[in-house]
């Protein structure tokens, strides 16, 4: 019963992970390489950091096989939320109703590098500098939520720790910012050239497998400053794998415990059936002496064992449905009553139980009636 529940839940999570790998996060991760760089930690001031960002873009973009390049403040699925965004012209909200959005600092060509389409408006340009009017780009979820039936372009927002209002110049499609398959949430993008950061992540879009250019990109960064360490390097595929790490670990643990429970249940069932056969040796001998064939004895013992198994299976399925319903919010693309998971786990349990019952049944069918009657 317990082994069935563990096997069913493991199968549900396994199918959920398979579905999660097919999720469209709203951007392209297949040919993406990410390099984490923190010039501020190496002692760079703002002027030198800005120069480094420009030099790195120019040098890396010249590498053969690179399609696009940009900077961003965080990795995909590592979005940072800020609470207390103010929308110009709208009523001041209570603290409990404060607007919370993901905020991401990006450089030019970020959306092209990530493959995020524009809905309306424009991208950041060279003219969006610290001396020009502060600007921002929002996603279509934020546009629909806070400016329903209106055009958000030209409207202004203020970030919690910002001093100036930012004019909205563009709207992009909503992506996944913190978890795969997350419900749509608001996001504000701000330009790096107006919002200094002493640590950024270099986003590189490649034409082929990104692993082929990793060494070349590192080499160009080393040429700019041999003392500046590349803290971490990841591919877009690795980021997705890491996002699903906990789910895969849970499946592995459930599968191990399920198989252990299945093994213990099988050994226990075999022991019970072997003991039962030994206790009924005289009865079996009498039946065979009166004309019962080996097949009849085999079916008698097998029926007894499989009846116990079917009762346990029925209780286990009911319990698995309850557990599946409780865990359904952690599953993606799979219901808590997934028939394939229930059916697959049930068939595995039945097959193992059949073997555990078959061995004592075969032993019983080979009992010599004379020996059984004499030893009784």
N, C-alpha and C positions, 0 to 999 in steps of 0.2 A: 504494500500500500504506500509506504513512505518512499520506496524506491521509484514507484510510478510517478508520484508527485514531483520528485526531483528531476526525473527524466523528462517529464512533460514541460516543466518550467525551463529546463536547460534548452529543450528544443524550441520553445517559444522565443527565448532570448537569442538563440542562434539564427532563427529566421528573421528576427527583428534587426540583427546586425547586418544580415544580407540585404535587407531593405534599406538600411541606413547608408550603405555604400552606394546605393542608387539615388540618394537624395541630391537634388540640385541645390547647392548652397547659394546660388545667385552669382557665382563667379567661377572662373576656370582655374583649376588647381593642377591640371595634368602636366603642363610645361612651365611650372613655376618654381623658382629657387629663391630662398630668403636668407639674407645675411644680416645678423644682428651686430650693430656697431654703436659704440658709446664713446665718441671723441671727448665728451665732457669729462669722463672718468680718466682720460689720458692727459688732462690738464689743458685742453683746448678752451680758449675763450670764444665768445659768440662770433667774432669776425673770422677767426681761424676755422671754426666749425662750419660756418656758411661756405667758406672757400672749399673745405673738404667735401661737403655735400655736392658742390658743383663739379669739382675735379673728378670725384668718383663717378658721377653720372656720365661725364664726357669720356672718361677712359673706358669704363665698362661697356658703354653703348657701342664702342668701336670694335668690340670683340666679335669675331665672326660667329654667327649662329644665334645672336641675341636679337629678338624682335622688338622688345620694349623694356623700359626701365623706369622706376619711380621710387620715392621714399614714402614710408608710412610709419605712424607712431606705434603700431602694435601688429602682432601676427594675426592672420585670419583666425576667427573663433576665440580671440582674446580681447574682445571689445571692452572698453572702459565706459561705465555709465556715470553720468553726472545728474544730480537732482537739483532743481531750482532754476530751470531755464525760464526766462521771461520773454513773453511775446508782446511786442509793442502794440498798443491799442486794445489789448485784451485785459480784462479785470485781473487784478492781483489775486493769486490763488492762496488758499490756506496752506499751511505747512504740510498737512496731511494729503493735500491734493496737488502738491508741487509737481511740475512737469519733469519727468525723468527721461533722458535720451542717451543713447550711445554717442560719444564724441570721439572723432578720429582726426588727427592731423595728417595731412597728405601733401605730396608735392605734385608738380605737373605730371600729366599722363597716367595718373594712378588708375583711373577708370578704364582707360584703354589697356593698360597692363593687366588688369584683373578681368577684363571682359564684362564690365558692368555697363549696361546700356543707359543712355540718357532718356528721360521721359520728356523733359522740357528744359529750355534755357541753355546755358553754356558751361563749359569747364573752366577751371582756373587758368589764368594766363600769366605771361611774364609781367604784365602790368599790375597784377595783384600783389603789391609790395607793401612794406611797412608804412610807407608815406601815402599810400592811396586809401580809398574808402574800404573799411573792413567788410569782407564778404564771406559767404558760407554757401554750401550746397546741402540740401536735405534730401531724404528719400521720400518715395511716394506714400509711404505709410504715415509719416509725419504730416505731409501735405494734406492727405485726406482727413486726418484726425483733427488737426487744428485750424485748417482753412477749408472746411467743407463747402463745396459749390463756389469756391473763390479761386483766384489765381495767386499762389503764394509768391510768385516772382516779384521782387521789389519790396516785399514785406521784410520786417526786421526782427531779429531775435537777439537775446543777450544771454551769454553763458553765465553760470553761477559765480565764477571767479573772474569774469571779464568786466572791463570798465566801459567798453563801447558796445553799441548795438551793431550786429552784423547784417548786412543786406543779403537776402537770398537771391542768388543769380542762376541757380540750376536745381533741377530735380532729377534724381536717378532712381532706378529700380531698387526695391528692398532686397537685401541679402541676409544671410545668416551671420550674425556678428559675435555671438557668444557660444551657441551650441548648434549642432546639426539638427535641422528640422524644427527649429524654434518657432513659436508664433511670431508673426511680423511685429517688429518694434521700431520706434522712431530712431533716426540717426542724423547727426549733424556732422558734416565734413568741413574742416577749416584749413586754409592754405598754410603750408610750412613757412612761406616767405613773410607771412604776417604773424606767425605764432612760433617763435623760436623754441627748439627742443635740442638739448645736448646729446640726445641718444635717439637713433632712428633705425628702422629696418629697411634694408635695400631690397626692393622687389624686382626680380628679373624674370621676364617672360622669354622663353627660349623657343627656337623653331623645332628642336628635337628633344631628346632626353636631357633634362636639366643637369644630370650628373656629369655630362661631358664638358660642362663649362665651369664647374665649381672651382677647379684649380686655377683656371685662367682669371676668374674674378678675384680670387684671393691674391693672385700674383700682382694684379693691377693695384689693389688696395695696399699691398706691401710696398709697391714702388712709390706710392704717394707718401707713406710713412711706415717704415719697417717696425716702429714701436707700437703701432696701433693694432691691437688684437681684434680678430674677428671672433666675437664671443661665442657664436653658435651659428650653424648652417643647417638649414632644413629645406626639404622639397615640399611642394604642395601636397603630394601624396602622403608624405610622412606626417604632415599636420593633421590630415584626415585620420590616419591610422592612430595617432596619439589621442585624437578626440574620442575614438571608439575603444581606447585601451581598457577603461574600467568595465565597459560592457563585455568585452572579450574575456577579461579576467573573471568576471562573474559567471560567464558561460562555462569556462574551463573548470572552475571550482564546483559548480552545480553538476557538471558532467562526471567529475571524479567522485563526488559524494553519491551521485545517483548510481554509478557503476558499482561502487563499494556496497551500497545498500542492496543493489540487485544481486551481487555475489553472496552476501550474507543471507538474503531471503532464499536464494536457490539452495545454498548449503543447508539451511534450516528445513526447507521443504523436503529435500532429499533425505535428511535425517529422520523426519517424521514419517515419511512414507516407508523407509527401510525398517524402522521400528514397527510400524503397523503390519508390514508384511511378515516380519518375524513373529509377531504376536498371533497372527492369523494363519500360521503354517498348517495347523491341524485342520482348520476350516477349509483351507485351500486344498489340502490333501483329500478331504472327504468329497469336495466338489469334483475333483479330478477322478476320484475313484468311482463316482456315480456317472461319469461320462463327460464332464466338462472338458473342453479342449483347451489348449494353450492360449488360443485367441480369446476365449471367454474369460479366462483368468486375467489375461493382460488388460482387457477392457475394463474388468471389474476394478482393478487397482488403479488404472489410469483415470477412470471416472471419479473415483474417490479423491484423488489428488487434484484433478483439474476443477472439481467442484469447489474446493477450498480456494484455488487460484482465482476462479471467476467471481467468487464472493468478494475476495480482496480487491480484484480489479474494479468491480462496480463501486465499492467504497472509495477506492483510490481515484477513480475518474471524478466522482462527486467532489472529493476534496481538492483535486487538481483544478476543477472549474472554479471553486471558491478562491483558491490561491491565485489563479490566473486573473480573475476579476479584480482582486486586490492589487495586482501588479500591472494591470493594463495601462496605467498612466506612464509606466516606464518603457512600454513597448512602442515600436514605431512600425506601422503597416501591418501589425498582427493583432488580432483580438485576443482577449483573455480566454476565449473558448475555441481557439484555433484547432480545427478538426485534423489538420495534417499532423500537428504536434501530438495531439491526443492519440490519433490512430497509430502513428509511428512508434511512440513510446509503449503503447499497449501491445503492439505486435512483437516488439523486442521482449517485453516481459513474458508474453505468452510463449514465445519460442524457447526462452531460457527455462521457464517453468515446465514446459513439455519435456525437455531433456531431463530435468530433475525428477520428473515423475516416471519417465520412460525406463530409467535404469532399475528402480525397484520393481516396476511392473514386469520387466523382462526377467528379473531374478525370480519373481513369484511364478511366472508361467513355466519355469523350468524345474519346479519342485517335483521330486519323485513322490507320488502318493504313498507308497509303502514306507519310505523313509520318514515322511511327515507323520504318518499315523503311528509308526513305531516309537518316534521320539516324543510324541505328545504325552 
